[in-house]
Amino acid sequence: MNYILYDGSFRDSLLPFTFTRPVADLRIGILTIREKWETALRTTTTTLTEEYLENKYPLVEMEFNVFINSGYLPNTDFIEEVKKLKPHQKIVCNKEVIAFYSTEDQEEIHLDDYDTIYLKNVESLENKWDLFLKNDVAIREDFKQITHDRISEELPNYVQAVEKEQIFIEEGALINPCFLNASSGPIYIGKDAVILDGAMLRGPIALGEKAVVKMGAKIYGATTIGPGCKVGGEIKNSILFANSNKGHEGYLGDSVVGEWCNFGADTNVSNLKNNYSNVRLWNYELESFEDTQQKNCGLMMGDHSKTGINTMFNTGTVLGVFVNIFGSHMPDKFVPSYSWGGTKNKKTYDFNKAIETATKVINKPNQELSLEDVAILKEIFHQTEKYRHKNE
């Protein structure tokens, strides 16, 4: 069977994270959505996404194809129904088609003619803040799938731990004297990950492959520290996708951080307004701010964005891709992609200089900024130009 993950109707509401990747490659829980499906289905998947992303994330169609809406997270029932799908059947949840089995070319698909299977209780990512709101459920679900019938590496006897049976350690992980409390949720420690002395982790927490938790860090669930990330200070209910650094003191809460981001020392994020009113967040579809209906919401930070030391973010701030924030003033609550500076004297981040910096940052074994990546980033530069002109 050929499985295709498509973006679905929530793609634009998940910007800026879907500027640089399909919905399927968002990380929530321990794994990306694609990794969840490929683990469950025991096969590879391809992607139906925006045209400018297709060279990096190609679509492969065969005679028989099952299309899966990436905006809905796989759970036991959803996975089983997808496996049982027959030609010209579709799965519907909350009036949205979340999967279907097609034998036609895309142009010939008429879903109204398909037989319907109804599902309830499938978690969806309708808004960017759903990533951190639903991370608790996602970590627990991934933890069950990944650790089923497997034995954890041994926990060192000098580590103080609560609910040890809810702590799973992959091969090569290095755990120094620290405190791990899994009484409120599981703690997953990925392959070759490192936890340094004096760190305190309270589950549910996912620590990805080769991620590093620095000395004295305080991390509350539900938090995901993606592969290759380095974190310190205080973090609560947040997701860092991969290869991003928040290595110093400072607070990050109820936030989502993309890939290849960097926080200057003592960067702090507000996640609660002084008057306890709902947080409003920038919506790219509406091109205005919307009510999240949430009291707690911090920072939404697109790929390759960075902050200078002592940066302070207001409640509900959205940064695009390649934003470089510095200066003594609190940044605007929406900072367009390729912005350079702070609230005052903001200018456009020169594209060639941005790519030069990214090339240096991504200089890691088996990783590089490809020609496909550069083409994607160039398209984002053009797509977001209108926002910069309004802010300069």
C-alpha positions in Angstrom: 0.0 0.0 0.0 1.2 3.5 -0.8 0.5 6.1 1.9 0.5 9.8 1.2 0.3 12.5 3.9 -1.4 15.7 2.8 -1.4 19.1 4.5 -5.2 19.5 4.9 -7.2 22.6 5.7 -5.2 23.6 8.8 -1.9 24.3 7.0 -2.0 28.1 6.9 -3.2 28.3 10.6 0.0 26.5 11.5 2.3 29.1 10.0 5.2 30.1 10.5 6.1 26.4 11.2 4.6 25.2 7.9 6.5 27.8 5.9 9.5 25.5 5.8 7.9 22.0 6.0 4.7 20.1 5.3 2.3 19.6 8.2 3.5 16.0 8.4 6.9 17.1 9.5 5.8 19.1 12.6 7.1 17.6 15.8 4.6 17.0 18.7 5.2 14.4 21.4 8.4 12.5 20.8 8.1 12.1 17.0 7.1 14.1 14.0 3.7 13.3 12.6 5.3 11.5 9.7 7.4 9.4 12.1 4.3 8.5 14.0 2.6 7.2 10.9 5.7 5.4 9.5 6.2 3.7 12.9 2.6 2.6 13.0 2.3 1.5 9.4 5.8 0.1 9.2 6.4 1.7 5.8 7.6 5.0 4.3 5.3 7.8 3.3 5.4 10.6 0.8 3.8 14.1 0.8 1.1 16.2 -0.9 2.0 19.7 0.0 2.6 23.3 -1.3 4.2 23.4 -4.7 7.4 25.2 -3.5 8.1 22.4 -1.0 7.7 19.6 -3.5 11.3 19.2 -4.6 12.3 18.5 -1.0 9.2 16.6 -0.1 8.1 14.8 -3.3 4.8 13.0 -3.9 4.8 9.4 -5.1 1.5 8.1 -6.5 0.8 4.5 -7.3 -2.2 2.5 -8.5 -3.6 2.2 -5.0 -3.1 5.2 -2.6 -4.3 5.9 0.9 -4.3 9.7 1.6 -4.0 10.7 5.3 -4.7 14.2 6.6 -1.6 15.3 8.5 -3.5 17.7 10.7 -5.0 14.8 12.7 -2.8 12.8 15.1 -2.7 9.0 14.8 -4.2 7.1 17.7 -5.0 3.4 18.0 -8.5 3.7 16.5 -7.4 6.0 13.6 -4.4 3.7 12.8 -6.6 0.6 12.7 -9.2 2.2 10.5 -6.6 3.4 8.1 -5.1 -0.1 7.8 -8.6 -1.5 7.1 -9.6 1.1 4.4 -10.9 -0.3 1.2 -11.1 1.4 -2.2 -13.5 4.4 -2.3 -13.8 4.6 1.4 -13.1 7.7 3.5 -12.7 8.4 7.2 -14.5 11.5 8.6 -14.0 13.2 12.0 -15.9 16.3 13.0 -17.1 16.7 9.4 -13.5 16.7 8.1 -12.1 14.0 5.8 -9.1 12.7 7.6 -8.2 9.7 5.3 -9.4 8.1 2.1 -8.4 5.2 -0.2 -8.2 6.2 -3.9 -7.6 4.3 -7.1 -7.9 7.4 -9.3 -5.7 10.2 -10.3 -6.0 13.2 -8.1 -8.0 15.2 -10.7 -10.6 12.4 -10.8 -11.2 11.9 -7.0 -14.7 12.8 -5.9 -14.9 12.2 -2.2 -18.7 12.8 -2.1 -19.1 9.4 -3.8 -17.0 7.6 -1.3 -18.4 5.4 1.5 -18.0 7.0 4.9 -16.5 5.7 8.1 -17.0 8.0 11.1 -14.4 8.4 13.9 -14.5 10.4 17.1 -11.8 11.5 19.5 -9.0 12.1 17.0 -6.8 15.0 18.1 -6.4 17.7 15.5 -3.9 20.6 15.0 -6.2 23.4 14.0 -4.1 26.2 15.4 -0.4 26.7 16.1 -1.0 26.7 19.9 -2.5 23.3 19.6 1.1 22.0 19.4 1.9 22.8 23.0 -1.7 22.3 24.2 -1.8 18.7 23.0 1.8 17.8 23.6 1.0 16.0 26.9 -1.3 13.6 25.1 1.1 13.2 22.2 4.1 12.3 24.5 2.1 9.7 26.3 0.9 8.1 23.0 4.4 8.1 21.5 5.9 6.7 24.7 3.5 3.7 24.6 4.3 3.0 20.9 8.1 3.4 21.2 8.7 1.5 24.4 6.2 -1.3 23.9 7.9 -4.7 24.6 11.3 -3.0 24.9 13.7 -2.8 27.9 15.2 0.6 28.9 18.9 1.1 29.4 19.7 1.0 33.1 19.2 4.2 35.1 22.4 5.1 37.0 22.2 4.6 40.8 23.4 8.1 41.5 20.3 9.6 39.7 17.4 10.4 42.0 14.2 9.2 40.3 10.5 8.9 41.0 8.3 6.3 39.1 11.3 4.7 37.5 9.1 2.4 35.4 7.9 5.5 33.5 11.4 6.5 32.5 12.8 5.0 29.3 16.5 5.5 28.3 17.8 4.7 24.8 21.3 3.3 24.0 24.2 5.8 24.4 22.4 8.3 26.6 24.6 9.9 29.3 22.8 10.8 32.5 24.8 12.6 35.2 23.6 13.1 38.8 20.2 14.8 38.4 16.5 14.5 39.4 13.9 12.8 37.2 10.3 12.8 38.4 7.9 10.8 36.2 5.0 10.8 38.7 3.0 13.2 36.5 4.0 11.7 33.1 6.6 9.6 31.3 10.2 10.7 30.6 11.8 9.6 27.4 15.6 10.0 26.9 16.7 9.5 23.4 19.8 7.9 21.9 23.0 9.6 22.8 21.2 12.4 24.7 22.9 14.0 27.6 21.6 15.3 30.9 24.2 17.2 32.9 24.6 17.6 36.7 21.8 19.1 38.8 19.1 19.2 36.1 15.5 18.7 37.3 13.0 17.1 34.9 9.4 16.6 35.6 7.4 14.6 33.1 5.9 14.2 30.6 9.1 15.1 28.8 10.6 13.9 25.5 14.4 14.3 25.0 15.4 13.6 21.4 18.5 12.0 20.0 21.7 13.8 20.9 19.8 16.5 22.8 21.6 18.1 25.7 20.1 19.4 29.0 22.6 21.7 30.7 23.6 21.9 34.3 20.8 23.0 36.7 18.1 23.2 34.1 14.5 23.1 35.3 12.1 21.5 32.8 8.4 21.0 33.5 6.1 18.9 31.3 4.7 18.7 28.8 7.9 19.5 27.0 9.7 18.2 24.0 13.3 18.9 23.4 13.9 17.7 19.9 17.0 16.0 18.4 20.2 18.0 18.6 18.8 20.7 20.8 20.6 22.2 23.8 18.6 23.6 26.7 19.1 25.3 30.0 17.3 27.7 32.3 13.6 27.1 32.9 11.2 25.5 30.4 7.6 24.6 30.7 5.0 23.1 28.3 7.0 23.9 25.2 8.3 22.2 22.0 11.7 22.7 20.4 11.6 20.9 17.0 15.3 20.1 16.4 18.8 21.6 16.5 17.8 24.7 18.4 19.6 26.2 21.4 18.2 27.7 24.5 21.3 27.0 26.5 21.3 29.8 29.1 19.2 31.1 31.9 15.8 32.6 31.1 12.2 31.4 30.9 10.4 29.7 28.0 6.8 28.6 28.6 3.8 27.5 26.5 5.8 28.0 23.4 6.9 26.4 20.1 10.3 26.8 18.6 11.3 25.7 15.1 14.6 24.3 13.9 18.1 26.0 14.0 17.0 28.7 16.4 19.2 30.3 19.1 18.3 32.2 22.3 20.8 34.7 23.6 21.6 34.6 27.3 18.8 35.6 29.6 16.1 35.7 26.9 12.7 35.6 28.7 9.2 34.9 27.4 6.0 36.1 29.0 3.2 33.5 28.8 0.5 35.2 30.9 -0.9 38.7 30.6 -0.9 41.0 33.7 -4.7 41.3 33.5 -5.2 37.5 33.0 -7.2 38.1 29.8 -7.1 35.8 26.7 -3.9 35.9 24.6 -4.2 37.2 21.0 -1.9 35.7 18.4 -1.0 36.7 14.9 -3.0 34.7 12.2 -1.4 34.6 8.8 -4.7 33.7 7.1 -6.6 36.6 8.6 -3.5 38.9 8.5 -4.6 40.1 11.9 -4.5 39.0 15.6 -7.0 36.4 16.8 -8.2 35.4 20.2 -6.7 32.1 21.2 -9.2 31.5 24.0 -6.1 30.7 26.1 -4.7 32.4 29.2 -1.2 31.0 28.7 0.6 31.4 25.4 4.2 32.4 24.9 6.3 32.5 21.8 5.9 31.0 18.3 9.3 31.1 16.7 9.9 30.1 13.1 13.0 28.3 11.8 16.4 30.0 11.8 15.3 32.8 14.1 17.6 34.2 16.8 17.7 36.6 19.8 20.4 38.8 21.4 21.1 38.7 25.1 18.5 40.0 27.5 15.7 39.8 24.9 12.2 40.0 26.4 9.2 38.7 24.5 5.6 39.9 25.2 2.8 37.4 25.8 1.7 35.8 22.5 4.6 36.8 20.2 5.0 35.3 16.7 8.3 35.4 14.9 8.6 34.3 11.3 11.6 32.6 9.6 15.1 34.1 9.8 14.2 36.8 12.4 17.2 38.3 14.2 16.0 40.1 17.3 18.3 42.4 19.4 18.1 45.7 21.2 16.8 47.1 24.5 13.1 47.4 23.5 10.5 44.6 23.7 9.9 43.4 20.1 6.5 43.7 18.4 4.0 40.8 19.0 4.3 39.9 15.3 7.7 40.1 13.6 7.8 39.2 9.9 10.2 36.7 8.4 13.7 38.1 7.5 13.5 41.0 9.9 16.7 42.3 11.4 16.8 44.4 14.6 14.3 45.3 17.3 11.2 47.5 17.5 13.3 50.5 16.5 15.5 50.7 13.3 14.1 47.4 12.0 15.2 46.4 8.5 15.2 43.5 6.1 17.6 40.7 6.8 19.7 40.4 3.5 18.8 37.1 2.0 22.3 36.2 1.0 23.7 37.0 4.4 20.9 34.9 6.0 21.8 31.9 3.8 25.5 32.4 4.6 24.7 32.3 8.4 22.5 29.3 8.0 25.2 27.4 6.1 27.6 28.0 9.0 25.0 26.9 11.6 24.1 23.7 9.8 27.7 22.6 9.4 27.1 19.3 11.2 27.9 15.7 10.2 25.4 14.4 7.6 23.6 17.8 7.6 23.8 20.6 5.1 21.8 23.4 3.6 20.8 21.9 0.3 19.8 23.6 -2.9 16.2 22.6 -2.3 16.4 24.3 1.1 17.7 27.5 -0.4 14.9 27.5 -3.0 12.3 27.1 -0.2 13.8 29.9 1.9 14.0 32.2 -1.2 10.3 31.6 -1.8 9.5 32.4 1.8 11.5 35.6 1.5 9.2 36.7 -1.4 6.0 35.5 0.2 6.6 37.4 3.4 7.8 40.7 1.8 4.5 42.4 2.2 4.6 42.0 6.0 8.1 43.6 6.2 7.0 46.6 4.2 4.3 47.3 6.6 6.6 47.1 9.6 9.7 49.0 8.3 
